[in-house]
Every structure is written in structure tokens, then in C-alpha cells.
Amino acid sequence: MLRVVALLLILLNAGYFAWSQGMLRAYGWAPVEQHEPERLAQQVRPEALRILSTPVLPTAPVPQVAAPTAPTAPTPEVAEESSARATAQCWQAGPWDVTQAAQLEAVRRQLGQSLPAGSWTLDVRVTAPARWIIYMGRYANTAELDRKRAQLSPRTRRGLQTLDNPELQPGLSLARFETQAKAQDELEAMQKRGVRTARVVQEWPERRQAWVRVQAADASQAAAGQAALQSLPTLNGKASTTCSP
């Protein structure tokens, strides 16, 4: 039985191979040919078709970089102005206490004799603002001072300041201000909290000092200005330094 089945399979495979290869076309047994003749019929003048080479696109021109030009020589006027700025110098000396009027007058007189007018100035500068305090005192001794301190509330004691003016010691500074108006406002607030004997006083006035400034237009004037500052009899080791013109 198995031999018959195997023989049938061999015959079927041989028959399929002959059919697929068109060997049985003469007997009417063959697969349908796959072709599309309608596409060939739809072509329009296929003989006019030509294959052209791809055109080469032009490249963008490379920009030309201009060569750096050599720096031009400065004109005589510019060179002279630069030289003048290089030789111009400024010297200053000080400070002097503005309350020493006699010393300041001696400085003005000597500089006026040694240097041309307009080449020097005497500048007064504020070095420290005025100081106003809410003050209690002056007490007879430190025992009375300690007793008054103990009577203050903890909040008021936290604001106590060290007194720098010996003329107000022994005493208490409850607060410190740069203006009298601010000190007065704070005193009124403290009085509402029970502070009764305090008052507003000026611990230090505004501190001002004077500086001499000499402006030199050239090297000769610079030497003369520096010599004039060093020869001041009231310099007394005060600094003599350069400054911005």
C-alpha cells in the first residue's frame, strides 16, 4: 500500500513540474502567462526619449577679504595733545583741620606766592557727619550712672551706645543719629514708654578737613607744584600724593 502511495506522489510531482514549465501546453494544459500589453499601447513616441547628462551648477564666488591697512601716523596736533596729557600731573596734600584758621591762611599765602593763580585749590571735605544722641547725664559718679542704667527698661538698655565725647561722661547714650530731627522723633517715642530725664544733644559736630590740590599742565609746573607742597611749614608730615588730573 505504501508503495502505491509513494508512486502516486512521484507521478503527481512530475505532472505539476511539467505543467508549470509549459511542457503540456500542446495538450491545453499550461499556466496563464503574466504580461501587460496595454502599457506598451499607451506609450507616446518612445523613440523621442533621450537621456541627458546632469548639468553642473555654478559655485558661488569666494568673497575677497581686504588686506588690513597700516595705521596712519598721528598728526602733529594729536601728538602734541597726547604729550600734554602725559606730562600733566596732579598733586594733593593734607588734611588740615578747618578749625585751625591760622594754619589754613598760612597755606593760602605761601601757595599764592609760589604758584600761579588757578593752578591750585584748597578743598574742604566732610569726613564725618554730625552725631546727635539721646542723652542722660552728666552724673556725679559711676555709682549714680549704674543706678540710672538699672532703672531703664530692658528694651531701652539694649539700645545703649558707648559715649565717645569725654565731656559728656559719665552719662548714657540711648540712641545715635545723624540729624537732630531724627533724634527728636525717637526721644518723643521713648518719653511715651516712660523715659523722663533724657534729652537730645550733639555729641560731635560735622567733621571737615581741608586738602590742597595742585594741577600741573607740564613737567616744569609739576616739579614746581610738588616742591611748593613739600615746603609748606604747616605740612607736618601730612601726605603728599598724586591725584587724578
KOLKOL-974762 format. One record per residue: residue in one letter; residue number from 1; z, x, y of N, C-alpha, C in turn. Coordinates in Angstrom, 3 decimals. Layout:
N
SITE resn resi      n_z      n_x      n_y     ca_z     ca_x     ca_y      c_z      c_x      c_y
SITE    a  NUM        Z        X        Y        Z        X        Y        Z        X        Y
...
REM end
This chain:
245
SITE resn resi      n_z      n_x      n_y     ca_z     ca_x     ca_y      c_z      c_x      c_y
SITE    m    1    0.000    0.827   -1.200    0.000    0.000    0.000    0.000    0.863    1.252
SITE    l    2    0.824    1.896    1.258    0.890    2.780    2.416   -0.428    3.491    2.644
SITE    r    3   -1.113    3.829    1.578   -2.401    4.494    1.723   -3.416    3.576    2.399
SITE    v    4   -3.359    2.302    2.073   -4.284    1.343    2.691   -4.004    1.215    4.183
SITE    v    5   -2.706    1.141    4.539   -2.334    1.021    5.966   -2.755    2.260    6.723
SITE    a    6   -2.535    3.444    6.164   -2.928    4.679    6.840   -4.431    4.751    7.015
SITE    l    7   -5.162    4.315    5.986   -6.619    4.338    6.094   -7.116    3.386    7.170
SITE    l    8   -6.462    2.225    7.291   -6.856    1.275    8.335   -6.581    1.846    9.738
SITE    l    9   -5.461    2.523    9.895   -5.149    3.105   11.197   -6.159    4.176   11.580
SITE    i   10   -6.548    4.989   10.615   -7.538    6.035   10.908   -8.862    5.401   11.313
SITE    l   11   -9.254    4.354   10.607  -10.519    3.684   10.941  -10.465    3.022   12.318
SITE    l   12   -9.316    2.426   12.658   -9.176    1.795   13.981   -9.234    2.837   15.091
SITE    n   13   -8.575    3.975   14.927   -8.606    5.022   15.956  -10.018    5.575   16.126
SITE    a   14  -10.720    5.779   15.025  -12.092    6.273   15.103  -12.983    5.269   15.799
SITE    g   15  -12.774    3.984   15.504  -13.569    2.964   16.164  -13.300    2.877   17.663
SITE    y   16  -12.023    3.026   18.098  -11.695    2.977   19.527  -12.278    4.164   20.268
SITE    f   17  -12.229    5.330   19.604  -12.809    6.520   20.235  -14.305    6.361   20.438
SITE    a   18  -15.007    5.848   19.410  -16.454    5.640   19.539  -16.780    4.606   20.611
SITE    w   19  -15.941    3.589   20.735  -16.187    2.542   21.752  -15.963    3.076   23.154
SITE    s   20  -14.841    3.856   23.347  -14.524    4.361   24.683  -15.528    5.391   25.167
SITE    q   21  -16.200    6.109   24.238  -17.169    7.123   24.616  -18.585    6.556   24.725
SITE    g   22  -18.750    5.275   24.494  -20.080    4.651   24.629  -20.997    4.868   23.443
SITE    m   23  -20.456    5.329   22.300  -21.300    5.563   21.119  -21.819    4.261   20.510
SITE    l   24  -21.155    3.173   20.820  -21.560    1.880   20.245  -22.290    1.017   21.268
SITE    r   25  -22.773    1.663   22.412  -23.449    0.893   23.449  -24.728    0.239   22.907
SITE    a   26  -25.427    0.909   21.961  -26.665    0.339   21.418  -26.414   -0.962   20.668
SITE    y   27  -25.190   -1.136   20.184  -24.840   -2.358   19.455  -24.173   -3.398   20.351
SITE    g   28  -24.088   -3.087   21.679  -23.487   -4.049   22.607  -21.998   -3.906   22.785
SITE    w   29  -21.485   -2.802   22.178  -20.043   -2.563   22.315  -19.821   -1.299   23.156
SITE    a   30  -19.342   -1.474   24.412  -19.076   -0.327   25.312  -18.236   -0.822   26.486
SITE    p   31  -17.407    0.058   27.068  -16.605   -0.353   28.250  -17.480   -0.561   29.478
SITE    v   32  -17.021   -1.376   30.424  -17.766   -1.662   31.656  -17.722   -0.434   32.566
SITE    e   33  -18.888   -0.005   33.061  -18.951    1.159   33.966  -18.385    0.797   35.331
SITE    q   34  -17.569    1.711   35.887  -16.956    1.519   37.205  -17.789    2.226   38.266
SITE    h   35  -18.510    1.471   39.136  -19.251    2.052   40.262  -19.369    0.980   41.334
SITE    e   36  -19.631    1.424   42.578  -19.697    0.528   43.740  -21.023    0.737   44.438
SITE    p   37  -22.056    0.171   43.996  -23.375    0.357   44.641  -23.445   -0.281   46.004
SITE    e   38  -22.544   -1.264   46.310  -22.631   -1.921   47.612  -22.287   -0.962   48.741
SITE    r   39  -21.453    0.075   48.503  -21.124    1.028   49.563  -22.337    1.866   49.940
SITE    l   40  -23.113    2.268   48.979  -24.324    3.022   49.282  -25.302    2.184   50.070
SITE    a   41  -25.338    0.861   49.803  -26.254   -0.027   50.527  -25.845   -0.201   51.971
SITE    q   42  -24.542   -0.041   52.292  -24.055   -0.248   53.655  -24.206    0.990   54.528
SITE    q   43  -24.625    2.149   54.039  -24.774    3.352   54.857  -25.939    3.188   55.827
SITE    v   44  -25.738    3.687   57.048  -26.752    3.613   58.110  -27.225    5.031   58.405
SITE    r   45  -28.480    5.345   58.138  -29.119    6.629   58.394  -28.225    7.792   57.973
SITE    p   46  -27.914    7.946   56.720  -27.074    9.084   56.294  -27.746   10.424   56.517
SITE    e   47  -29.137   10.426   56.633  -29.815   11.701   56.839  -29.585   12.277   58.227
SITE    a   48  -29.076   11.411   59.210  -28.840   11.892   60.584  -27.489   12.590   60.733
SITE    l   49  -26.665   12.593   59.728  -25.330   13.201   59.799  -25.440   14.717   59.818
SITE    r   50  -24.812   15.358   60.835  -24.800   16.812   60.955  -23.348   17.294   61.100
SITE    i   51  -23.005   18.390   60.488  -21.662   18.991   60.605  -21.711   20.074   61.665
SITE    l   52  -20.950   19.874   62.722  -20.918   20.810   63.848  -19.659   21.683   63.753
SITE    s   53  -19.751   22.892   64.330  -18.591   23.790   64.367  -17.610   23.341   65.441
SITE    t   54  -16.306   23.630   65.265  -15.264   23.238   66.231  -15.379   24.089   67.490
SITE    p   55  -15.460   23.438   68.711  -15.593   24.226   69.952  -14.300   24.956   70.273
SITE    v   56  -14.418   26.129   70.873  -13.257   26.934   71.278  -12.857   26.535   72.689
SITE    l   57  -11.592   26.060   72.862  -11.106   25.634   74.169  -10.823   26.853   75.044
SITE    p   58  -11.139   26.769   76.358  -10.858   27.913   77.257   -9.368   28.078   77.469
SITE    t   59   -8.894   29.304   77.521   -7.473   29.598   77.752   -7.181   29.608   79.245
SITE    a   60   -5.914   29.242   79.591   -5.506   29.220   80.997   -5.439   30.638   81.535
SITE    p   61   -5.847   30.846   82.780   -5.802   32.198   83.352   -4.378   32.680   83.534
SITE    v   62   -4.135   33.950   83.306   -2.804   34.550   83.463   -2.545   34.797   84.941
SITE    p   63   -1.408   34.217   85.490   -1.147   34.433   86.916   -0.883   35.892   87.225
SITE    q   64   -1.372   36.333   88.340   -1.199   37.713   88.775    0.076   37.830   89.611
SITE    v   65    0.971   38.739   89.218    2.214   38.967   89.946    1.976   40.032   91.001
SITE    a   66    2.305   39.631   92.239    2.094   40.576   93.343    3.081   41.729   93.245
SITE    a   67    2.628   42.904   93.489    3.481   44.092   93.442    4.454   44.068   94.608
SITE    p   68    5.726   44.469   94.376    6.707   44.463   95.469    6.301   45.411   96.582
SITE    t   69    6.482   44.891   97.768    6.131   45.705   98.937    7.286   46.629   99.287
SITE    a   70    6.990   47.740   99.802    8.019   48.708  100.193    8.758   48.201  101.415
SITE    p   71   10.090   48.385  101.465   10.849   47.925  102.634   10.392   48.629  103.900
SITE    t   72   10.307   47.802  104.941    9.870   48.350  106.220   11.027   49.052  106.910
SITE    a   73   10.720   50.035  107.642   11.745   50.790  108.365   12.292   49.943  109.508
SITE    p   74   13.610   49.976  109.760   14.179   49.179  110.855   13.662   49.657  112.202
SITE    t   75   13.554   48.691  113.091   13.116   49.021  114.439   14.205   49.803  115.158
SITE    p   76   13.873   50.522  116.207   14.911   51.285  116.942   16.027   50.390  117.455
SITE    e   77   15.685   49.149  117.890   16.730   48.258  118.406   17.715   47.885  117.313
SITE    v   78   17.190   47.555  116.101   18.068   47.193  114.992   18.916   48.380  114.557
SITE    a   79   18.313   49.566  114.508   19.062   50.754  114.112   20.180   51.054  115.106
SITE    e   80   19.892   50.867  116.394   20.912   51.130  117.406   22.056   50.131  117.290
SITE    e   81   21.723   48.838  117.012   22.773   47.825  116.869   23.636   48.102  115.652
SITE    s   82   23.015   48.521  114.534   23.786   48.836  113.333   24.695   50.030  113.559
SITE    s   83   24.196   51.018  114.280   25.025   52.185  114.571   26.204   51.823  115.455
SITE    a   84   25.988   50.898  116.402   27.079   50.485  117.286   28.157   49.746  116.504
SITE    r   85   27.723   48.892  115.553   28.712   48.188  114.754   29.502   49.154  113.876
SITE    a   86   28.831   50.206  113.398   29.514   51.167  112.528   30.568   51.957  113.283
SITE    t   87   30.306   52.254  114.564   31.256   53.059  115.330   32.315   52.207  116.006
SITE    a   88   32.076   50.875  116.152   33.068   50.012  116.795   34.329   49.955  115.942
SITE    q   89   35.490   50.084  116.567   36.759   50.080  115.857   37.759   49.242  116.618
SITE    c   90   38.790   48.832  115.870   39.852   48.034  116.460   41.183   48.596  115.980
SITE    w   91   42.097   48.786  116.930   43.419   49.306  116.610   44.463   48.344  117.145
SITE    q   92   45.584   48.258  116.413   46.688   47.430  116.882   48.007   48.135  116.596
SITE    a   93   49.016   47.824  117.401   50.336   48.432  117.249   51.385   47.391  117.580
SITE    g   94   52.527   47.513  116.938   53.611   46.587  117.196   54.464   46.393  115.952
SITE    p   95   55.359   45.450  115.984   55.573   44.463  117.049   56.663   44.872  118.030
SITE    w   96   56.620   44.191  119.208   57.675   44.297  120.205   58.354   42.942  120.347
SITE    d   97   59.648   42.977  120.604   60.408   41.750  120.835   60.042   41.198  122.209
SITE    v   98   59.616   39.929  122.243   59.179   39.349  123.518   60.342   39.159  124.482
SITE    t   99   61.566   39.205  123.962   62.717   39.061  124.870   62.983   40.347  125.650
SITE    q  100   62.380   41.460  125.215   62.552   42.730  125.932   61.461   42.847  126.993
SITE    a  101   61.658   42.167  128.093   60.636   42.101  129.143   60.336   43.469  129.737
SITE    a  102   61.335   44.330  129.873   61.128   45.646  130.478   60.217   46.498  129.592
SITE    q  103   60.396   46.444  128.276   59.535   47.212  127.384   58.089   46.728  127.444
SITE    l  104   57.893   45.421  127.454   56.529   44.883  127.498   55.839   45.251  128.810
SITE    e  105   56.581   45.247  129.883   55.982   45.616  131.162   55.592   47.094  131.157
SITE    a  106   56.392   47.966  130.528   56.049   49.383  130.436   54.792   49.590  129.589
SITE    v  107   54.633   48.805  128.532   53.435   48.894  127.695   52.205   48.489  128.493
SITE    r  108   52.289   47.370  129.215   51.148   46.917  130.015   50.748   47.961  131.061
SITE    r  109   51.735   48.559  131.708   51.448   49.502  132.780   50.758   50.753  132.239
SITE    q  110   51.243   51.293  131.110   50.660   52.520  130.588   49.255   52.273  130.022
SITE    l  111   49.053   51.154  129.318   47.721   50.874  128.789   46.716   50.613  129.913
SITE    g  112   47.193   49.987  130.979   46.302   49.760  132.113   45.866   51.054  132.775
SITE    q  113   46.707   52.094  132.719   46.352   53.378  133.305   45.499   54.235  132.367
SITE    s  114   45.631   54.025  131.044   44.946   54.889  130.079   43.605   54.336  129.612
SITE    l  115   43.431   53.026  129.595   42.237   52.411  129.016   41.541   51.522  130.032
SITE    p  116   40.227   51.338  129.890   39.506   50.465  130.820   39.915   49.006  130.633
SITE    a  117   39.796   48.246  131.711   40.160   46.830  131.676   39.262   46.083  130.689
SITE    g  118   39.853   45.187  129.941   39.105   44.405  128.967   39.031   45.014  127.592
SITE    s  119   39.475   46.274  127.439   39.407   46.920  126.122   40.695   46.735  125.320
SITE    w  120   41.726   46.139  125.917   42.980   45.951  125.198   43.589   44.608  125.600
SITE    t  121   44.408   44.069  124.700   45.130   42.812  124.952   46.533   42.940  124.387
SITE    l  122   47.421   42.120  124.918   48.795   42.037  124.421   48.980   40.619  123.879
SITE    d  123   48.960   40.500  122.560   49.014   39.196  121.896   50.441   38.865  121.490
SITE    v  124   50.840   37.644  121.773   52.160   37.146  121.371   51.965   36.203  120.184
SITE    r  125   52.656   36.474  119.112   52.508   35.691  117.885   53.858   35.101  117.476
SITE    v  126   53.807   33.879  116.961   55.008   33.230  116.432   55.208   33.713  114.999
SITE    t  127   56.295   34.411  114.734   56.566   34.955  113.400   57.515   34.085  112.597
SITE    a  128   58.269   33.214  113.246   59.173   32.308  112.532   59.436   31.099  113.426
SITE    p  129   59.345   29.883  112.862   59.600   28.697  113.687   61.081   28.560  114.006
SITE    a  130   61.370   27.687  114.947   62.765   27.409  115.281   63.451   26.729  114.099
SITE    r  131   64.766   26.895  114.010   65.535   26.297  112.908   66.646   25.431  113.484
SITE    w  132   66.640   24.157  113.106   67.664   23.202  113.516   68.464   22.793  112.290
SITE    i  133   69.785   22.677  112.461   70.646   22.332  111.330   71.585   21.192  111.723
SITE    i  134   72.047   20.502  110.691   73.142   19.541  110.866   74.426   20.314  110.570
SITE    y  135   75.243   20.459  111.601   76.306   21.471  111.578   77.675   20.817  111.695
SITE    m  136   78.624   21.411  110.941   80.041   21.052  111.073   80.822   22.337  111.313
SITE    g  137   81.624   22.393  112.354   82.386   23.587  112.711   82.378   23.748  114.239
SITE    r  138   82.795   24.811  114.769   83.258   26.026  114.117   84.745   25.899  113.811
SITE    y  139   85.162   26.345  112.593   86.535   26.157  112.169   87.364   27.413  112.481
SITE    a  140   88.665   27.192  112.512   89.573   28.280  112.886   89.657   29.344  111.810
SITE    n  141   89.558   28.945  110.558   89.687   29.893  109.458   88.987   29.339  108.218
SITE    t  142   88.959   30.164  107.174   88.261   29.750  105.954   89.015   28.645  105.216
SITE    a  143   90.337   28.564  105.405   91.097   27.503  104.742   90.676   26.142  105.273
SITE    e  144   90.544   26.039  106.581   90.082   24.771  107.168   88.643   24.477  106.742
SITE    l  145   87.830   25.529  106.614   86.451   25.348  106.153   86.417   24.762  104.737
SITE    d  146   87.260   25.311  103.837   87.289   24.813  102.472   87.800   23.375  102.423
SITE    r  147   88.748   23.032  103.281   89.279   21.673  103.291   88.203   20.677  103.732
SITE    k  148   87.399   21.047  104.734   86.320   20.178  105.185   85.231   20.049  104.112
SITE    r  149   84.954   21.139  103.420   83.953   21.086  102.363   84.387   20.146  101.238
SITE    a  150   85.661   20.170  100.900   86.160   19.319   99.826   86.113   17.842  100.212
SITE    q  151   86.180   17.526  101.506   86.143   16.135  101.950   84.748   15.527  101.873
SITE    l  152   83.723   16.348  101.737   82.351   15.844  101.680   82.080   15.197  100.322
SITE    s  153   81.177   14.248  100.324   80.777   13.604   99.074   79.962   14.585   98.235
SITE    p  154   79.906   14.374   96.903   79.101   15.284   96.065   77.644   15.353   96.508
SITE    r  155   77.076   14.238   96.956   75.678   14.233   97.402   75.495   15.114   98.617
SITE    t  156   76.440   15.078   99.558   76.329   15.891  100.772   76.554   17.361  100.456
SITE    r  157   77.497   17.652   99.533   77.769   19.052   99.192   76.552   19.713   98.523
SITE    r  158   75.738   18.932   97.801   74.558   19.522   97.154   73.547   20.041   98.164
SITE    g  159   73.568   19.535   99.401   72.610   19.974  100.413   73.106   21.075  101.322
SITE    l  160   74.287   21.647  101.054   74.830   22.686  101.921   73.922   23.915  101.938
SITE    q  161   73.722   24.485  103.146   72.888   25.668  103.337   73.758   26.827  103.831
SITE    t  162   73.298   28.048  103.528   74.003   29.231  104.000   73.718   29.440  105.481
SITE    l  163   74.751   29.671  106.264   74.589   29.921  107.696   74.180   31.374  107.909
SITE    d  164   73.044   31.600  108.611   72.584   32.957  108.904   73.039   33.438  110.274
SITE    n  165   73.414   32.538  111.161   73.832   32.925  112.509   75.341   33.184  112.508
SITE    p  166   75.750   34.420  112.709   77.196   34.713  112.672   77.976   34.000  113.764
SITE    e  167   77.333   33.606  114.844   78.047   32.931  115.927   78.506   31.533  115.529
SITE    l  168   77.922   30.984  114.448   78.307   29.642  114.008   79.283   29.672  112.837
SITE    q  169   79.686   30.845  112.391   80.611   30.965  111.267   82.051   31.110  111.781
SITE    p  170   83.044   30.582  111.012   82.875   29.780  109.797   82.492   28.331  110.131
SITE    g  171   81.525   27.838  109.391   81.048   26.479  109.606   80.216   26.039  108.416
SITE    l  172   79.724   24.798  108.447   78.950   24.220  107.354   77.594   23.758  107.873
SITE    s  173   76.556   24.117  107.141   75.207   23.639  107.435   74.830   22.630  106.345
SITE    l  174   74.745   21.344  106.730   74.492   20.289  105.749   73.006   20.143  105.429
SITE    a  175   72.132   20.535  106.350   70.680   20.440  106.119   69.988   21.281  107.166
SITE    r  176   68.734   21.656  106.886   67.993   22.563  107.760   66.600   21.979  108.021
SITE    f  177   66.133   22.092  109.297   64.852   21.506  109.697   64.161   22.415  110.710
SITE    e  178   62.834   22.215  110.865   62.063   22.992  111.832   61.971   22.309  113.189
SITE    t  179   62.317   21.032  113.267   62.276   20.332  114.553   63.603   19.605  114.777
SITE    q  180   63.939   19.433  116.030   65.177   18.750  116.378   65.093   17.264  116.024
SITE    a  181   63.909   16.658  116.154   63.766   15.228  115.877   64.043   14.924  114.402
SITE    k  182   63.529   15.742  113.487   63.780   15.508  112.066   65.259   15.683  111.733
SITE    a  183   65.902   16.672  112.354   67.324   16.878  112.117   68.136   15.687  112.619
SITE    q  184   67.760   15.113  113.755   68.482   13.976  114.309   68.337   12.744  113.408
SITE    d  185   67.164   12.538  112.860   66.961   11.397  111.955   67.839   11.526  110.712
SITE    e  186   67.932   12.736  110.162   68.761   12.932  108.978   70.242   12.773  109.309
SITE    l  187   70.659   13.203  110.508   72.058   13.044  110.898   72.433   11.566  110.954
SITE    e  188   71.560   10.742  111.498   71.853    9.305  111.562   71.988    8.706  110.163
SITE    a  189   71.171    9.188  109.214   71.296    8.694  107.845   72.616    9.148  107.222
SITE    m  190   73.049   10.393  107.517   74.325   10.874  106.985   75.502   10.117  107.591
SITE    q  191   75.427    9.782  108.861   76.520    9.035  109.501   76.721    7.676  108.847
SITE    k  192   75.632    7.068  108.365   75.761    5.795  107.655   76.448    5.976  106.307
SITE    r  193   76.416    7.214  105.769   77.083    7.492  104.494   78.507    8.006  104.690
SITE    g  194   79.006    8.056  105.927   80.393    8.413  106.171   80.619    9.761  106.805
SITE    v  195   79.566   10.534  107.129   79.740   11.827  107.792   79.990   11.561  109.274
SITE    r  196   81.143   12.040  109.796   81.532   11.672  111.151   81.496   12.835  112.143
SITE    t  197   81.866   14.037  111.747   82.034   15.125  112.707   80.826   16.063  112.787
SITE    a  198   79.764   15.795  112.094   78.584   16.670  112.119   77.762   16.422  113.381
SITE    r  199   76.977   17.432  113.764   76.093   17.311  114.928   74.870   18.197  114.704
SITE    v  200   73.828   17.986  115.491   72.605   18.770  115.391   72.694   19.955  116.354
SITE    v  201   72.492   21.191  115.836   72.482   22.391  116.680   71.290   23.252  116.265
SITE    q  202   70.879   24.126  117.143   69.796   25.076  116.852   70.406   26.358  116.324
SITE    e  203   70.125   26.659  115.078   70.665   27.896  114.505   69.910   29.109  115.024
SITE    w  204   68.573   29.028  115.078   67.751   30.102  115.619   66.639   29.502  116.472
SITE    p  205   66.336   30.117  117.598   65.156   29.673  118.359   63.871   30.178  117.712
SITE    e  206   62.774   29.732  118.218   61.472   30.212  117.716   61.360   31.724  117.931
SITE    r  207   60.967   32.426  116.884   60.888   33.877  116.969   59.439   34.281  117.246
SITE    r  208   59.251   35.056  118.303   57.920   35.523  118.687   57.942   37.034  118.881
SITE    q  209   56.814   37.657  118.559   56.670   39.104  118.708   55.317   39.405  119.346
SITE    a  210   55.253   40.549  120.030   54.040   40.955  120.738   53.383   42.119  120.019
SITE    w  211   52.030   42.085  119.981   51.228   43.162  119.387   50.173   43.604  120.396
SITE    v  212   49.955   44.916  120.464   48.896   45.458  121.310   47.632   45.597  120.460
SITE    r  213   46.504   45.139  120.988   45.222   45.205  120.284   44.221   45.922  121.184
SITE    v  214   43.634   47.021  120.672   42.678   47.822  121.433   41.329   47.728  120.736
SITE    q  215   40.316   47.300  121.469   38.963   47.169  120.940   38.106   48.307  121.495
SITE    a  216   37.488   49.111  120.593   36.664   50.250  120.995   35.211   49.959  120.678
SITE    a  217   34.322   50.230  121.630   32.892   49.974  121.438   32.179   51.157  120.807
SITE    d  218   32.736   52.346  120.898   32.095   53.511  120.303   33.176   54.490  119.851
SITE    a  219   32.743   55.619  119.312   33.685   56.579  118.746   34.599   57.180  119.809
SITE    s  220   34.068   57.439  121.002   34.896   58.043  122.044   35.984   57.076  122.499
SITE    q  221   35.617   55.799  122.661   36.629   54.825  123.058   37.663   54.622  121.955
SITE    a  222   37.221   54.726  120.692   38.168   54.578  119.590   39.206   55.695  119.612
SITE    a  223   38.763   56.912  119.850   39.702   58.028  119.917   40.660   57.867  121.092
SITE    a  224   40.129   57.416  122.231   40.988   57.235  123.406   41.998   56.124  123.173
SITE    g  225   41.562   55.021  122.520   42.478   53.918  122.263   43.582   54.293  121.314
SITE    q  226   43.232   55.040  120.265   44.254   55.453  119.313   45.253   56.410  119.968
SITE    a  227   44.746   57.317  120.791   45.656   58.243  121.482   46.569   57.502  122.444
SITE    a  228   46.039   56.467  123.104   46.856   55.709  124.056   47.981   54.973  123.345
SITE    l  229   47.683   54.431  122.161   48.735   53.730  121.423   49.811   54.695  120.954
SITE    q  230   49.416   55.865  120.463   50.395   56.819  119.955   51.260   57.401  121.059
SITE    s  231   50.763   57.376  122.291   51.525   57.963  123.395   52.459   56.972  124.077
SITE    l  232   52.483   55.727  123.610   53.372   54.754  124.247   54.826   55.174  124.053
SITE    p  233   55.605   55.279  125.107   57.002   55.725  124.964   57.855   54.708  124.229
SITE    t  234   57.433   53.450  124.220   58.251   52.408  123.584   57.771   52.089  122.181
SITE    l  235   56.860   52.916  121.602   56.352   52.631  120.261   57.485   52.734  119.228
SITE    n  236   58.278   53.808  119.327   59.467   53.974  118.498   59.175   53.774  117.010
SITE    g  237   58.113   54.414  116.532   57.805   54.346  115.101   57.154   53.060  114.656
SITE    k  238   56.726   52.210  115.585   56.062   50.979  115.194   54.690   51.281  114.612
SITE    a  239   54.223   50.408  113.753   52.985   50.635  113.026   51.789   50.624  113.963
SITE    s  240   50.850   51.550  113.735   49.567   51.581  114.447   48.474   51.577  113.380
SITE    t  241   47.787   50.467  113.229   46.831   50.306  112.143   45.512   49.773  112.678
SITE    t  242   44.476   49.845  111.828   43.175   49.274  112.183   43.229   47.763  111.992
SITE    c  243   42.317   47.064  112.667   42.212   45.617  112.558   40.744   45.236  112.587
SITE    s  244   40.429   44.001  112.324   39.040   43.531  112.335   38.528   43.528  113.760
SITE    p  245   37.288   44.034  113.988   36.744   44.053  115.341   36.593   42.644  115.888
REM end
